[in-house]
Amino acid sequence: MERELAFFEGKIVPIEEAKISIKTNSFHYGTAVFEGIRAYWNEDEEQLYILAGKEHYERLLKNARAMFMELPYTAEDLVEITKELLKQSGVREDIYIRPIVYFKDLKLTPKLVGYTPEIAIYLYPFGAYLDPEKGIRAKVSSWIRNDDNSIPSRYKIAGAYVNSALAKTEALMAGYDEAIMLNANGYVAEGSGENIFVVRNGVVATPGVNEHILEGITRALVIRILREDMGVEVVERPIARSELYIADEIFMTGTAAEVTPIVEVDNRKIGTGKVGEITKQLQEIFFNAVRGKVEKYKHLLTPVY
């Protein structure tokens, strides 16, 4: 990245100028709504591809509206702004894009009406969030995933991620890499920031969107790859904690996590304790697709240059 820039209050500025006041309303009450988007550099083509940019911004705008935040942009507008931000920044590497919508008002009342929403977008050089090659060790958390009637996990609300931070920290301090969170009904929900998939007898199961999870965009892509390219049956259903311990394979998905294998849960090896065959094949197709090497999925990619 040649220059560190951000889109802030309607224009692209040096990152040093993209500042909010300590009085900013959303800073105090966690009412910001955000997204995580990746762009992948294809060295052979010398091209940078934004993965599912339109889909991410459509979700962001829907979630923002649910929080009474109306912005004067379409998803297409925000993709074009992001392309320009990447170009002006001279990005020629894998990069993480963080758009965030917040109430910029300098007032101290926890409400969602009568305030002014604003959007900022910045870039973050970001390698592998977890270990996609060796896999990770996970711990079932003592912290329960937010209930949809409390703080909806599907909205990616900043304040909701205190729930994730508590679970992730507990896992790290216990010597694990990631947390697996149950919902209030006692079924598996997701990781601290990832969707989860369990493989048993050649069938892949994943919690449905009514299990208090994020409706993941990477999740949807992975389900499509499994079904259409690999011929694997995928079912969306409740998953009991006990199923984790007898699974053949487990993996997590997300913009940050991409496709990350879980090789151990609560000190129990999953399958052989190594990355499973379904997960390996999925990773190969996924990582080729996001770099523009699979024609079928190029419609999900926005070229920057």
Residue, then its C-alpha position, 0 to 999 in steps of 0.5 A: m500500500e503506497r498511501e494510507l487513505a480513508f473515505f471519511e465524511g464524503k471524501i477520500v482523505p489521508i488516514e490522519e484526517a479521518k478522526i471522530s470526537i470522543k463525544t461521538n454518540s456511536f462510540h459511547y453506545g456501540t450502535a455502529v454497523f460495520e462490514g468486513i470485505r477482502a480484496y485479493w491480489n492476483e500476481d499473474e494478472e496484476q489485478l486486485y479483486i474485491l470479493a463480493g463487494k456489492e453483496h457486502y454493501e447490500r448487507l451493510l445498507k440493510n443492517a444500517r436501515a434496521m438501525f434507523m441509519e439511512l445513507p445517501y449511497t447505493a451498494e454500487d456507489l460504495v463499491e465504486i468509492t472502494k475501488e477509488l480508495l484502493k486505486q489512490s492507495g496503490v494497493r497491490e497486495d491482499i487487503y482487508i476493507r472495513p466500512i463502518v456506519y455510525f451516528k456522528d452526533l456529539k450527544l449522550t443519549p442511547k437511542l437510534v432516532g434523531y441522529t445523523p448517520e455517516i460512513a467511513i471506509y478504511l484499509y487494513p493489510f491483513g494476512a491469515y486471521l487463523d491458520p488455514e493450513k494446520g488448522i486450529r484448536a477451539k474451545v466451546s465457550s461459557w459465553i452464550r451467543n447473543d439472542d436475536n431478540s436481544i442484540p441480533s448477531r445478523y446485523k454486525i452491530a459494533g456493540a454486539y461484539v463485546n459478546s465475541a470479545l469475551a468468548k475469544t478472550e476466554a479461549l485464548m487465555a485457556g490456550y486455544d485459538e478460537a471460541i465456539m459459541l452456543n445459543a440460548n437453546g444450547y445448540v452450536a451457533e458460530g465462532s466469535g467471528e465465523n460461521i461453523f460447519v461440521v462434517r459427519n459421514g460425508v454430509v456437511a451440516t451447518p446451523g441455520v440462519n435462525e440459530h442466532i448467527l450472522e448470515g455469512i456471505t462467505r458461508a453462502l459461497v462455501i455452501r454453493i461450492l460444496r453443493e455444485d462443485m464438490g457434489v457434497e450434501v449440505v444441510e442446515r439444522p441445529i447442531a448439538r455440542s456433543e456432535l462436535y466431538i464425534a465429527d469427522e471434520i469441522f471448519m469455520t468460514g468468514t471474510a477474515a477466517e476464509v476457510t479455516p479447519i478446526v482440528e481439536v475441540d475441548n482437547r478432543k481431536i477431530g477426525t485424525g487431528k489433521v485437516g480433512e479431505i473435504t476441507k482441503q478440497l474446499q480450500e483449494i476451490f475457494f482460494n482459486a475462486v477469490r483470486g479470479k482463477v475460477e470463471k464460474y465465480k468471477h461475477l462475485l469479483t470486482p476488478v480494481y485496475 
